[in-house]
Amino acid sequence: LYFTTILLTTVGYGDLTPTGVGGKLFSSLFALVGIVLFGLALGVMGSQLVEAEIKDFEHVKSSTSRALESTLTRGSRSLRKKEQKKIEH
């Protein structure tokens, strides 16, 4: 497990190394596969983070626009009431 983890993530520390040609070839291919898998995993995690940020941004944007619309609607109603009172007097 140690050798696999080290090989997949950093191409080895050098404390454990294969001695035969077959082991060296296998380790080289395994390291390349590890780099690809690590890149894919980072891509998926990054994509999920971006999607979560977009979803959060859309939620904040919609709630802000609703609050602004509500405030403007209340403000325009109070202005109309004030104008009506001025006209009545």
PDB file of N, CA, C and O in Angstrom:
ATOM      1  N   LEU A   1       0.830  -1.195   0.000  1.00  0.00           N
ATOM      2  CA  LEU A   1       0.000   0.000   0.000  1.00  0.00           C
ATOM      3  C   LEU A   1       0.873   1.258   0.000  1.00  0.00           C
ATOM      4  O   LEU A   1       0.583   2.212  -0.722  1.00  0.00           O
ATOM      5  N   TYR A   2       1.915   1.265   0.786  1.00  0.00           N
ATOM      6  CA  TYR A   2       2.817   2.406   0.848  1.00  0.00           C
ATOM      7  C   TYR A   2       3.440   2.667  -0.517  1.00  0.00           C
ATOM      8  O   TYR A   2       3.434   3.798  -1.002  1.00  0.00           O
ATOM      9  N   PHE A   3       3.980   1.616  -1.137  1.00  0.00           N
ATOM     10  CA  PHE A   3       4.633   1.756  -2.438  1.00  0.00           C
ATOM     11  C   PHE A   3       3.641   2.271  -3.481  1.00  0.00           C
ATOM     12  O   PHE A   3       3.984   3.130  -4.293  1.00  0.00           O
ATOM     13  N   THR A   4       2.424   1.753  -3.462  1.00  0.00           N
ATOM     14  CA  THR A   4       1.398   2.169  -4.412  1.00  0.00           C
ATOM     15  C   THR A   4       1.035   3.642  -4.227  1.00  0.00           C
ATOM     16  O   THR A   4       0.948   4.394  -5.198  1.00  0.00           O
ATOM     17  N   THR A   5       0.829   4.042  -2.991  1.00  0.00           N
ATOM     18  CA  THR A   5       0.465   5.441  -2.716  1.00  0.00           C
ATOM     19  C   THR A   5       1.578   6.386  -3.128  1.00  0.00           C
ATOM     20  O   THR A   5       1.318   7.399  -3.776  1.00  0.00           O
ATOM     21  N   ILE A   6       2.793   6.080  -2.769  1.00  0.00           N
ATOM     22  CA  ILE A   6       3.925   6.936  -3.110  1.00  0.00           C
ATOM     23  C   ILE A   6       4.125   6.986  -4.625  1.00  0.00           C
ATOM     24  O   ILE A   6       4.384   8.050  -5.188  1.00  0.00           O
ATOM     25  N   LEU A   7       4.006   5.860  -5.261  1.00  0.00           N
ATOM     26  CA  LEU A   7       4.219   5.812  -6.702  1.00  0.00           C
ATOM     27  C   LEU A   7       3.121   6.558  -7.454  1.00  0.00           C
ATOM     28  O   LEU A   7       3.405   7.258  -8.426  1.00  0.00           O
ATOM     29  N   LEU A   8       1.870   6.417  -7.017  1.00  0.00           N
ATOM     30  CA  LEU A   8       0.762   7.092  -7.701  1.00  0.00           C
ATOM     31  C   LEU A   8       0.821   8.609  -7.540  1.00  0.00           C
ATOM     32  O   LEU A   8       0.397   9.337  -8.437  1.00  0.00           O
ATOM     33  N   THR A   9       1.332   9.091  -6.430  1.00  0.00           N
ATOM     34  CA  THR A   9       1.256  10.527  -6.170  1.00  0.00           C
ATOM     35  C   THR A   9       2.526  11.287  -6.498  1.00  0.00           C
ATOM     36  O   THR A   9       2.443  12.445  -6.907  1.00  0.00           O
ATOM     37  N   THR A  10       3.713  10.682  -6.336  1.00  0.00           N
ATOM     38  CA  THR A  10       4.936  11.466  -6.514  1.00  0.00           C
ATOM     39  C   THR A  10       6.009  10.781  -7.343  1.00  0.00           C
ATOM     40  O   THR A  10       7.105  11.326  -7.469  1.00  0.00           O
ATOM     41  N   VAL A  11       5.753   9.642  -7.898  1.00  0.00           N
ATOM     42  CA  VAL A  11       6.712   8.830  -8.644  1.00  0.00           C
ATOM     43  C   VAL A  11       7.851   8.355  -7.738  1.00  0.00           C
ATOM     44  O   VAL A  11       8.961   8.108  -8.210  1.00  0.00           O
ATOM     45  N   GLY A  12       7.580   8.231  -6.460  1.00  0.00           N
ATOM     46  CA  GLY A  12       8.496   7.562  -5.541  1.00  0.00           C
ATOM     47  C   GLY A  12       9.465   8.462  -4.806  1.00  0.00           C
ATOM     48  O   GLY A  12       9.899   9.497  -5.311  1.00  0.00           O
ATOM     49  N   TYR A  13       9.792   8.036  -3.596  1.00  0.00           N
ATOM     50  CA  TYR A  13      10.787   8.719  -2.777  1.00  0.00           C
ATOM     51  C   TYR A  13      12.175   8.148  -3.004  1.00  0.00           C
ATOM     52  O   TYR A  13      13.172   8.835  -2.785  1.00  0.00           O
ATOM     53  N   GLY A  14      12.249   6.909  -3.435  1.00  0.00           N
ATOM     54  CA  GLY A  14      13.535   6.271  -3.643  1.00  0.00           C
ATOM     55  C   GLY A  14      13.897   5.274  -2.564  1.00  0.00           C
ATOM     56  O   GLY A  14      14.902   4.573  -2.681  1.00  0.00           O
ATOM     57  N   ASP A  15      13.100   5.201  -1.521  1.00  0.00           N
ATOM     58  CA  ASP A  15      13.404   4.240  -0.459  1.00  0.00           C
ATOM     59  C   ASP A  15      13.029   2.820  -0.854  1.00  0.00           C
ATOM     60  O   ASP A  15      13.640   1.865  -0.374  1.00  0.00           O
ATOM     61  N   LEU A  16      12.036   2.666  -1.718  1.00  0.00           N
ATOM     62  CA  LEU A  16      11.677   1.365  -2.278  1.00  0.00           C
ATOM     63  C   LEU A  16      11.718   1.492  -3.794  1.00  0.00           C
ATOM     64  O   LEU A  16      11.009   2.317  -4.371  1.00  0.00           O
ATOM     65  N   THR A  17      12.532   0.690  -4.426  1.00  0.00           N
ATOM     66  CA  THR A  17      12.627   0.764  -5.892  1.00  0.00           C
ATOM     67  C   THR A  17      12.594  -0.640  -6.479  1.00  0.00           C
ATOM     68  O   THR A  17      13.115  -1.575  -5.871  1.00  0.00           O
ATOM     69  N   PRO A  18      11.993  -0.800  -7.645  1.00  0.00           N
ATOM     70  CA  PRO A  18      12.019  -2.113  -8.315  1.00  0.00           C
ATOM     71  C   PRO A  18      13.423  -2.381  -8.875  1.00  0.00           C
ATOM     72  O   PRO A  18      14.116  -1.459  -9.304  1.00  0.00           O
ATOM     73  N   THR A  19      13.825  -3.645  -8.862  1.00  0.00           N
ATOM     74  CA  THR A  19      15.173  -3.979  -9.335  1.00  0.00           C
ATOM     75  C   THR A  19      15.189  -4.568 -10.742  1.00  0.00           C
ATOM     76  O   THR A  19      16.142  -4.348 -11.489  1.00  0.00           O
ATOM     77  N   GLY A  20      14.159  -5.304 -11.110  1.00  0.00           N
ATOM     78  CA  GLY A  20      14.142  -5.945 -12.427  1.00  0.00           C
ATOM     79  C   GLY A  20      13.577  -5.030 -13.503  1.00  0.00           C
ATOM     80  O   GLY A  20      12.953  -4.010 -13.210  1.00  0.00           O
ATOM     81  N   VAL A  21      13.809  -5.415 -14.757  1.00  0.00           N
ATOM     82  CA  VAL A  21      13.310  -4.637 -15.892  1.00  0.00           C
ATOM     83  C   VAL A  21      11.784  -4.621 -15.890  1.00  0.00           C
ATOM     84  O   VAL A  21      11.170  -3.582 -16.133  1.00  0.00           O
ATOM     85  N   GLY A  22      11.170  -5.781 -15.615  1.00  0.00           N
ATOM     86  CA  GLY A  22       9.711  -5.856 -15.589  1.00  0.00           C
ATOM     87  C   GLY A  22       9.115  -4.969 -14.510  1.00  0.00           C
ATOM     88  O   GLY A  22       8.111  -4.295 -14.740  1.00  0.00           O
ATOM     89  N   GLY A  23       9.727  -4.966 -13.338  1.00  0.00           N
ATOM     90  CA  GLY A  23       9.249  -4.129 -12.241  1.00  0.00           C
ATOM     91  C   GLY A  23       9.401  -2.644 -12.551  1.00  0.00           C
ATOM     92  O   GLY A  23       8.532  -1.837 -12.221  1.00  0.00           O
ATOM     93  N   LYS A  24      10.516  -2.295 -13.189  1.00  0.00           N
ATOM     94  CA  LYS A  24      10.741  -0.888 -13.548  1.00  0.00           C
ATOM     95  C   LYS A  24       9.723  -0.434 -14.600  1.00  0.00           C
ATOM     96  O   LYS A  24       9.183   0.669 -14.522  1.00  0.00           O
ATOM     97  N   LEU A  25       9.472  -1.305 -15.582  1.00  0.00           N
ATOM     98  CA  LEU A  25       8.491  -0.975 -16.617  1.00  0.00           C
ATOM     99  C   LEU A  25       7.099  -0.843 -16.019  1.00  0.00           C
ATOM    100  O   LEU A  25       6.369   0.099 -16.326  1.00  0.00           O
ATOM    101  N   PHE A  26       6.733  -1.799 -15.157  1.00  0.00           N
ATOM    102  CA  PHE A  26       5.434  -1.741 -14.501  1.00  0.00           C
ATOM    103  C   PHE A  26       5.306  -0.471 -13.658  1.00  0.00           C
ATOM    104  O   PHE A  26       4.273   0.198 -13.697  1.00  0.00           O
ATOM    105  N   SER A  27       6.342  -0.140 -12.904  1.00  0.00           N
ATOM    106  CA  SER A  27       6.304   1.047 -12.047  1.00  0.00           C
ATOM    107  C   SER A  27       6.180   2.320 -12.871  1.00  0.00           C
ATOM    108  O   SER A  27       5.469   3.250 -12.488  1.00  0.00           O
ATOM    109  N   SER A  28       6.866   2.358 -13.994  1.00  0.00           N
ATOM    110  CA  SER A  28       6.785   3.538 -14.864  1.00  0.00           C
ATOM    111  C   SER A  28       5.364   3.721 -15.402  1.00  0.00           C
ATOM    112  O   SER A  28       4.813   4.821 -15.368  1.00  0.00           O
ATOM    113  N   LEU A  29       4.786   2.635 -15.896  1.00  0.00           N
ATOM    114  CA  LEU A  29       3.421   2.708 -16.414  1.00  0.00           C
ATOM    115  C   LEU A  29       2.427   3.037 -15.296  1.00  0.00           C
ATOM    116  O   LEU A  29       1.489   3.810 -15.492  1.00  0.00           O
ATOM    117  N   PHE A  30       2.651   2.435 -14.119  1.00  0.00           N
ATOM    118  CA  PHE A  30       1.783   2.674 -12.977  1.00  0.00           C
ATOM    119  C   PHE A  30       1.839   4.145 -12.566  1.00  0.00           C
ATOM    120  O   PHE A  30       0.813   4.733 -12.223  1.00  0.00           O
ATOM    121  N   ALA A  31       3.028   4.738 -12.600  1.00  0.00           N
ATOM    122  CA  ALA A  31       3.181   6.155 -12.256  1.00  0.00           C
ATOM    123  C   ALA A  31       2.432   7.028 -13.263  1.00  0.00           C
ATOM    124  O   ALA A  31       1.763   7.985 -12.873  1.00  0.00           O
ATOM    125  N   LEU A  32       2.537   6.711 -14.535  1.00  0.00           N
ATOM    126  CA  LEU A  32       1.831   7.491 -15.559  1.00  0.00           C
ATOM    127  C   LEU A  32       0.317   7.381 -15.393  1.00  0.00           C
ATOM    128  O   LEU A  32      -0.403   8.370 -15.525  1.00  0.00           O
ATOM    129  N   VAL A  33      -0.155   6.177 -15.106  1.00  0.00           N
ATOM    130  CA  VAL A  33      -1.583   5.985 -14.853  1.00  0.00           C
ATOM    131  C   VAL A  33      -2.002   6.787 -13.621  1.00  0.00           C
ATOM    132  O   VAL A  33      -3.079   7.384 -13.601  1.00  0.00           O
ATOM    133  N   GLY A  34      -1.156   6.800 -12.603  1.00  0.00           N
ATOM    134  CA  GLY A  34      -1.451   7.565 -11.392  1.00  0.00           C
ATOM    135  C   GLY A  34      -1.560   9.049 -11.670  1.00  0.00           C
ATOM    136  O   GLY A  34      -2.425   9.724 -11.111  1.00  0.00           O
ATOM    137  N   ILE A  35      -0.699   9.564 -12.521  1.00  0.00           N
ATOM    138  CA  ILE A  35      -0.755  10.989 -12.877  1.00  0.00           C
ATOM    139  C   ILE A  35      -2.072  11.299 -13.577  1.00  0.00           C
ATOM    140  O   ILE A  35      -2.719  12.304 -13.281  1.00  0.00           O
ATOM    141  N   VAL A  36      -2.465  10.437 -14.504  1.00  0.00           N
ATOM    142  CA  VAL A  36      -3.724  10.633 -15.221  1.00  0.00           C
ATOM    143  C   VAL A  36      -4.913  10.564 -14.263  1.00  0.00           C
ATOM    144  O   VAL A  36      -5.803  11.413 -14.312  1.00  0.00           O
ATOM    145  N   LEU A  37      -4.928   9.562 -13.399  1.00  0.00           N
ATOM    146  CA  LEU A  37      -6.032   9.425 -12.442  1.00  0.00           C
ATOM    147  C   LEU A  37      -6.094  10.609 -11.478  1.00  0.00           C
ATOM    148  O   LEU A  37      -7.177  11.093 -11.149  1.00  0.00           O
ATOM    149  N   PHE A  38      -4.932  11.069 -11.030  1.00  0.00           N
ATOM    150  CA  PHE A  38      -4.883  12.225 -10.138  1.00  0.00           C
ATOM    151  C   PHE A  38      -5.436  13.459 -10.847  1.00  0.00           C
ATOM    152  O   PHE A  38      -6.188  14.233 -10.255  1.00  0.00           O
ATOM    153  N   GLY A  39      -5.065  13.644 -12.114  1.00  0.00           N
ATOM    154  CA  GLY A  39      -5.585  14.770 -12.888  1.00  0.00           C
ATOM    155  C   GLY A  39      -7.090  14.682 -13.080  1.00  0.00           C
ATOM    156  O   GLY A  39      -7.791  15.688 -12.968  1.00  0.00           O
ATOM    157  N   LEU A  40      -7.586  13.499 -13.366  1.00  0.00           N
ATOM    158  CA  LEU A  40      -9.030  13.319 -13.525  1.00  0.00           C
ATOM    159  C   LEU A  40      -9.773  13.608 -12.229  1.00  0.00           C
ATOM    160  O   LEU A  40     -10.819  14.258 -12.235  1.00  0.00           O
ATOM    161  N   ALA A  41      -9.228  13.123 -11.120  1.00  0.00           N
ATOM    162  CA  ALA A  41      -9.867  13.360  -9.819  1.00  0.00           C
ATOM    163  C   ALA A  41      -9.902  14.853  -9.505  1.00  0.00           C
ATOM    164  O   ALA A  41     -10.922  15.368  -9.049  1.00  0.00           O
ATOM    165  N   LEU A  42      -8.802  15.542  -9.747  1.00  0.00           N
ATOM    166  CA  LEU A  42      -8.773  16.992  -9.514  1.00  0.00           C
ATOM    167  C   LEU A  42      -9.753  17.719 -10.433  1.00  0.00           C
ATOM    168  O   LEU A  42     -10.397  18.682 -10.016  1.00  0.00           O
ATOM    169  N   GLY A  43      -9.867  17.267 -11.666  1.00  0.00           N
ATOM    170  CA  GLY A  43     -10.808  17.877 -12.591  1.00  0.00           C
ATOM    171  C   GLY A  43     -12.250  17.728 -12.137  1.00  0.00           C
ATOM    172  O   GLY A  43     -13.034  18.673 -12.220  1.00  0.00           O
ATOM    173  N   VAL A  44     -12.598  16.548 -11.662  1.00  0.00           N
ATOM    174  CA  VAL A  44     -13.959  16.302 -11.176  1.00  0.00           C
ATOM    175  C   VAL A  44     -14.243  17.147  -9.935  1.00  0.00           C
ATOM    176  O   VAL A  44     -15.302  17.765  -9.825  1.00  0.00           O
ATOM    177  N   MET A  45     -13.290  17.168  -9.004  1.00  0.00           N
ATOM    178  CA  MET A  45     -13.492  17.973  -7.790  1.00  0.00           C
ATOM    179  C   MET A  45     -13.589  19.462  -8.123  1.00  0.00           C
ATOM    180  O   MET A  45     -14.420  20.174  -7.561  1.00  0.00           O
ATOM    181  N   GLY A  46     -12.749  19.922  -9.023  1.00  0.00           N
ATOM    182  CA  GLY A  46     -12.803  21.328  -9.433  1.00  0.00           C
ATOM    183  C   GLY A  46     -14.114  21.668 -10.101  1.00  0.00           C
ATOM    184  O   GLY A  46     -14.687  22.730  -9.859  1.00  0.00           O
ATOM    185  N   SER A  47     -14.587  20.773 -10.936  1.00  0.00           N
ATOM    186  CA  SER A  47     -15.863  20.986 -11.610  1.00  0.00           C
ATOM    187  C   SER A  47     -17.010  21.081 -10.607  1.00  0.00           C
ATOM    188  O   SER A  47     -17.886  21.936 -10.734  1.00  0.00           O
ATOM    189  N   GLN A  48     -16.998  20.199  -9.613  1.00  0.00           N
ATOM    190  CA  GLN A  48     -18.043  20.232  -8.593  1.00  0.00           C
ATOM    191  C   GLN A  48     -17.981  21.513  -7.772  1.00  0.00           C
ATOM    192  O   GLN A  48     -19.016  22.075  -7.412  1.00  0.00           O
ATOM    193  N   LEU A  49     -16.775  21.974  -7.478  1.00  0.00           N
ATOM    194  CA  LEU A  49     -16.634  23.237  -6.739  1.00  0.00           C
ATOM    195  C   LEU A  49     -17.175  24.417  -7.547  1.00  0.00           C
ATOM    196  O   LEU A  49     -17.864  25.284  -7.009  1.00  0.00           O
ATOM    197  N   VAL A  50     -16.862  24.441  -8.829  1.00  0.00           N
ATOM    198  CA  VAL A  50     -17.337  25.529  -9.684  1.00  0.00           C
ATOM    199  C   VAL A  50     -18.862  25.487  -9.791  1.00  0.00           C
ATOM    200  O   VAL A  50     -19.514  26.529  -9.719  1.00  0.00           O
ATOM    201  N   GLU A  51     -19.431  24.305  -9.960  1.00  0.00           N
ATOM    202  CA  GLU A  51     -20.885  24.181 -10.034  1.00  0.00           C
ATOM    203  C   GLU A  51     -21.550  24.644  -8.744  1.00  0.00           C
ATOM    204  O   GLU A  51     -22.593  25.295  -8.780  1.00  0.00           O
ATOM    205  N   ALA A  52     -20.950  24.310  -7.605  1.00  0.00           N
ATOM    206  CA  ALA A  52     -21.499  24.747  -6.315  1.00  0.00           C
ATOM    207  C   ALA A  52     -21.428  26.262  -6.185  1.00  0.00           C
ATOM    208  O   ALA A  52     -22.364  26.886  -5.684  1.00  0.00           O
ATOM    209  N   GLU A  53     -20.329  26.858  -6.629  1.00  0.00           N
ATOM    210  CA  GLU A  53     -20.195  28.319  -6.574  1.00  0.00           C
ATOM    211  C   GLU A  53     -21.219  28.998  -7.482  1.00  0.00           C
ATOM    212  O   GLU A  53     -21.809  30.011  -7.106  1.00  0.00           O
ATOM    213  N   ILE A  54     -21.429  28.447  -8.662  1.00  0.00           N
ATOM    214  CA  ILE A  54     -22.416  29.017  -9.589  1.00  0.00           C
ATOM    215  C   ILE A  54     -23.808  28.913  -8.992  1.00  0.00           C
ATOM    216  O   ILE A  54     -24.584  29.866  -9.060  1.00  0.00           O
ATOM    217  N   LYS A  55     -24.132  27.774  -8.412  1.00  0.00           N
ATOM    218  CA  LYS A  55     -25.447  27.576  -7.794  1.00  0.00           C
ATOM    219  C   LYS A  55     -25.643  28.558  -6.640  1.00  0.00           C
ATOM    220  O   LYS A  55     -26.713  29.150  -6.498  1.00  0.00           O
ATOM    221  N   ASP A  56     -24.603  28.728  -5.815  1.00  0.00           N
ATOM    222  CA  ASP A  56     -24.672  29.670  -4.701  1.00  0.00           C
ATOM    223  C   ASP A  56     -24.832  31.098  -5.215  1.00  0.00           C
ATOM    224  O   ASP A  56     -25.615  31.873  -4.666  1.00  0.00           O
ATOM    225  N   PHE A  57     -24.097  31.445  -6.259  1.00  0.00           N
ATOM    226  CA  PHE A  57     -24.192  32.782  -6.837  1.00  0.00           C
ATOM    227  C   PHE A  57     -25.594  33.046  -7.378  1.00  0.00           C
ATOM    228  O   PHE A  57     -26.151  34.125  -7.175  1.00  0.00           O
ATOM    229  N   GLU A  58     -26.156  32.062  -8.064  1.00  0.00           N
ATOM    230  CA  GLU A  58     -27.509  32.222  -8.598  1.00  0.00           C
ATOM    231  C   GLU A  58     -28.524  32.391  -7.470  1.00  0.00           C
ATOM    232  O   GLU A  58     -29.458  33.183  -7.593  1.00  0.00           O
ATOM    233  N   HIS A  59     -28.350  31.656  -6.375  1.00  0.00           N
ATOM    234  CA  HIS A  59     -29.255  31.778  -5.233  1.00  0.00           C
ATOM    235  C   HIS A  59     -29.164  33.180  -4.630  1.00  0.00           C
ATOM    236  O   HIS A  59     -30.185  33.807  -4.347  1.00  0.00           O
ATOM    237  N   VAL A  60     -27.946  33.663  -4.437  1.00  0.00           N
ATOM    238  CA  VAL A  60     -27.754  35.007  -3.876  1.00  0.00           C
ATOM    239  C   VAL A  60     -28.311  36.059  -4.828  1.00  0.00           C
ATOM    240  O   VAL A  60     -28.936  37.027  -4.393  1.00  0.00           O
ATOM    241  N   LYS A  61     -28.088  35.873  -6.105  1.00  0.00           N
ATOM    242  CA  LYS A  61     -28.576  36.827  -7.105  1.00  0.00           C
ATOM    243  C   LYS A  61     -30.102  36.890  -7.108  1.00  0.00           C
ATOM    244  O   LYS A  61     -30.676  37.978  -7.146  1.00  0.00           O
ATOM    245  N   SER A  62     -30.765  35.726  -7.069  1.00  0.00           N
ATOM    246  CA  SER A  62     -32.225  35.723  -7.098  1.00  0.00           C
ATOM    247  C   SER A  62     -32.806  36.289  -5.812  1.00  0.00           C
ATOM    248  O   SER A  62     -33.785  37.035  -5.856  1.00  0.00           O
ATOM    249  N   SER A  63     -32.223  35.950  -4.668  1.00  0.00           N
ATOM    250  CA  SER A  63     -32.754  36.494  -3.415  1.00  0.00           C
ATOM    251  C   SER A  63     -32.504  37.992  -3.321  1.00  0.00           C
ATOM    252  O   SER A  63     -33.337  38.723  -2.785  1.00  0.00           O
ATOM    253  N   THR A  64     -31.380  38.457  -3.830  1.00  0.00           N
ATOM    254  CA  THR A  64     -31.097  39.891  -3.827  1.00  0.00           C
ATOM    255  C   THR A  64     -32.059  40.633  -4.741  1.00  0.00           C
ATOM    256  O   THR A  64     -32.561  41.699  -4.382  1.00  0.00           O
ATOM    257  N   SER A  65     -32.318  40.081  -5.915  1.00  0.00           N
ATOM    258  CA  SER A  65     -33.235  40.755  -6.826  1.00  0.00           C
ATOM    259  C   SER A  65     -34.656  40.767  -6.267  1.00  0.00           C
ATOM    260  O   SER A  65     -35.383  41.744  -6.444  1.00  0.00           O
ATOM    261  N   ARG A  66     -35.060  39.672  -5.585  1.00  0.00           N
ATOM    262  CA  ARG A  66     -36.388  39.667  -4.956  1.00  0.00           C
ATOM    263  C   ARG A  66     -36.469  40.705  -3.850  1.00  0.00           C
ATOM    264  O   ARG A  66     -37.473  41.408  -3.738  1.00  0.00           O
ATOM    265  N   ALA A  67     -35.437  40.812  -3.038  1.00  0.00           N
ATOM    266  CA  ALA A  67     -35.429  41.789  -1.954  1.00  0.00           C
ATOM    267  C   ALA A  67     -35.439  43.209  -2.512  1.00  0.00           C
ATOM    268  O   ALA A  67     -36.144  44.074  -1.993  1.00  0.00           O
ATOM    269  N   LEU A  68     -34.669  43.450  -3.553  1.00  0.00           N
ATOM    270  CA  LEU A  68     -34.631  44.773  -4.170  1.00  0.00           C
ATOM    271  C   LEU A  68     -35.978  45.119  -4.787  1.00  0.00           C
ATOM    272  O   LEU A  68     -36.465  46.240  -4.642  1.00  0.00           O
ATOM    273  N   GLU A  69     -36.570  44.165  -5.467  1.00  0.00           N
ATOM    274  CA  GLU A  69     -37.884  44.387  -6.073  1.00  0.00           C
ATOM    275  C   GLU A  69     -38.930  44.676  -5.003  1.00  0.00           C
ATOM    276  O   GLU A  69     -39.768  45.562  -5.174  1.00  0.00           O
ATOM    277  N   SER A  70     -38.884  43.936  -3.910  1.00  0.00           N
ATOM    278  CA  SER A  70     -39.817  44.152  -2.814  1.00  0.00           C
ATOM    279  C   SER A  70     -39.639  45.538  -2.214  1.00  0.00           C
ATOM    280  O   SER A  70     -40.618  46.230  -1.934  1.00  0.00           O
ATOM    281  N   THR A  71     -38.400  45.937  -2.020  1.00  0.00           N
ATOM    282  CA  THR A  71     -38.118  47.261  -1.456  1.00  0.00           C
ATOM    283  C   THR A  71     -38.591  48.360  -2.389  1.00  0.00           C
ATOM    284  O   THR A  71     -39.194  49.338  -1.946  1.00  0.00           O
ATOM    285  N   LEU A  72     -38.325  48.207  -3.665  1.00  0.00           N
ATOM    286  CA  LEU A  72     -38.743  49.236  -4.625  1.00  0.00           C
ATOM    287  C   LEU A  72     -40.258  49.301  -4.731  1.00  0.00           C
ATOM    288  O   LEU A  72     -40.825  50.385  -4.865  1.00  0.00           O
ATOM    289  N   THR A  73     -40.916  48.148  -4.673  1.00  0.00           N
ATOM    290  CA  THR A  73     -42.372  48.128  -4.743  1.00  0.00           C
ATOM    291  C   THR A  73     -42.975  48.827  -3.537  1.00  0.00           C
ATOM    292  O   THR A  73     -43.904  49.623  -3.678  1.00  0.00           O
ATOM    293  N   ARG A  74     -42.453  48.535  -2.348  1.00  0.00           N
ATOM    294  CA  ARG A  74     -42.941  49.210  -1.139  1.00  0.00           C
ATOM    295  C   ARG A  74     -42.661  50.694  -1.202  1.00  0.00           C
ATOM    296  O   ARG A  74     -43.500  51.504  -0.808  1.00  0.00           O
ATOM    297  N   GLY A  75     -41.494  51.058  -1.692  1.00  0.00           N
ATOM    298  CA  GLY A  75     -41.138  52.477  -1.804  1.00  0.00           C
ATOM    299  C   GLY A  75     -42.034  53.212  -2.767  1.00  0.00           C
ATOM    300  O   GLY A  75     -42.428  54.346  -2.492  1.00  0.00           O
ATOM    301  N   SER A  76     -42.370  52.604  -3.888  1.00  0.00           N
ATOM    302  CA  SER A  76     -43.229  53.282  -4.861  1.00  0.00           C
ATOM    303  C   SER A  76     -44.659  53.405  -4.329  1.00  0.00           C
ATOM    304  O   SER A  76     -45.343  54.385  -4.623  1.00  0.00           O
ATOM    305  N   ARG A  77     -45.117  52.419  -3.550  1.00  0.00           N
ATOM    306  CA  ARG A  77     -46.454  52.509  -2.944  1.00  0.00           C
ATOM    307  C   ARG A  77     -46.517  53.660  -1.949  1.00  0.00           C
ATOM    308  O   ARG A  77     -47.488  54.415  -1.919  1.00  0.00           O
ATOM    309  N   SER A  78     -45.459  53.789  -1.128  1.00  0.00           N
ATOM    310  CA  SER A  78     -45.477  54.870  -0.145  1.00  0.00           C
ATOM    311  C   SER A  78     -45.379  56.227  -0.833  1.00  0.00           C
ATOM    312  O   SER A  78     -45.959  57.202  -0.356  1.00  0.00           O
ATOM    313  N   LEU A  79     -44.663  56.303  -1.937  1.00  0.00           N
ATOM    314  CA  LEU A  79     -44.607  57.568  -2.684  1.00  0.00           C
ATOM    315  C   LEU A  79     -45.970  57.910  -3.271  1.00  0.00           C
ATOM    316  O   LEU A  79     -46.391  59.066  -3.233  1.00  0.00           O
ATOM    317  N   ARG A  80     -46.658  56.913  -3.813  1.00  0.00           N
ATOM    318  CA  ARG A  80     -47.993  57.163  -4.363  1.00  0.00           C
ATOM    319  C   ARG A  80     -48.955  57.636  -3.283  1.00  0.00           C
ATOM    320  O   ARG A  80     -49.767  58.529  -3.522  1.00  0.00           O
ATOM    321  N   LYS A  81     -48.868  57.039  -2.091  1.00  0.00           N
ATOM    322  CA  LYS A  81     -49.732  57.467  -0.985  1.00  0.00           C
ATOM    323  C   LYS A  81     -49.430  58.907  -0.604  1.00  0.00           C
ATOM    324  O   LYS A  81     -50.347  59.690  -0.360  1.00  0.00           O
ATOM    325  N   LYS A  82     -48.142  59.264  -0.550  1.00  0.00           N
ATOM    326  CA  LYS A  82     -47.772  60.642  -0.215  1.00  0.00           C
ATOM    327  C   LYS A  82     -48.275  61.613  -1.272  1.00  0.00           C
ATOM    328  O   LYS A  82     -48.753  62.699  -0.946  1.00  0.00           O
ATOM    329  N   GLU A  83     -48.167  61.224  -2.533  1.00  0.00           N
ATOM    330  CA  GLU A  83     -48.644  62.093  -3.615  1.00  0.00           C
ATOM    331  C   GLU A  83     -50.161  62.255  -3.558  1.00  0.00           C
ATOM    332  O   GLU A  83     -50.680  63.345  -3.799  1.00  0.00           O
ATOM    333  N   GLN A  84     -50.864  61.181  -3.242  1.00  0.00           N
ATOM    334  CA  GLN A  84     -52.312  61.263  -3.131  1.00  0.00           C
ATOM    335  C   GLN A  84     -52.718  62.170  -1.978  1.00  0.00           C
ATOM    336  O   GLN A  84     -53.686  62.921  -2.093  1.00  0.00           O
ATOM    337  N   LYS A  85     -51.987  62.108  -0.866  1.00  0.00           N
ATOM    338  CA  LYS A  85     -52.295  62.969   0.259  1.00  0.00           C
ATOM    339  C   LYS A  85     -52.043  64.433  -0.113  1.00  0.00           C
ATOM    340  O   LYS A  85     -52.811  65.309   0.286  1.00  0.00           O
ATOM    341  N   LYS A  86     -50.979  64.706  -0.871  1.00  0.00           N
ATOM    342  CA  LYS A  86     -50.693  66.087  -1.291  1.00  0.00           C
ATOM    343  C   LYS A  86     -51.796  66.589  -2.218  1.00  0.00           C
ATOM    344  O   LYS A  86     -52.203  67.748  -2.135  1.00  0.00           O
ATOM    345  N   ILE A  87     -52.278  65.712  -3.102  1.00  0.00           N
ATOM    346  CA  ILE A  87     -53.325  66.117  -4.044  1.00  0.00           C
ATOM    347  C   ILE A  87     -54.631  66.389  -3.282  1.00  0.00           C
ATOM    348  O   ILE A  87     -55.367  67.318  -3.614  1.00  0.00           O
ATOM    349  N   GLU A  88     -54.908  65.574  -2.266  1.00  0.00           N
ATOM    350  CA  GLU A  88     -56.152  65.762  -1.503  1.00  0.00           C
ATOM    351  C   GLU A  88     -56.139  67.054  -0.702  1.00  0.00           C
ATOM    352  O   GLU A  88     -57.196  67.637  -0.461  1.00  0.00           O
ATOM    353  N   HIS A  89     -54.985  67.508  -0.293  1.00  0.00           N
ATOM    354  CA  HIS A  89     -54.898  68.717   0.520  1.00  0.00           C
ATOM    355  C   HIS A  89     -54.797  69.882  -0.375  1.00  0.00           C
ATOM    356  O   HIS A  89     -54.713  71.016   0.096  1.00  0.00           O
TER     357      HIS A  89
END
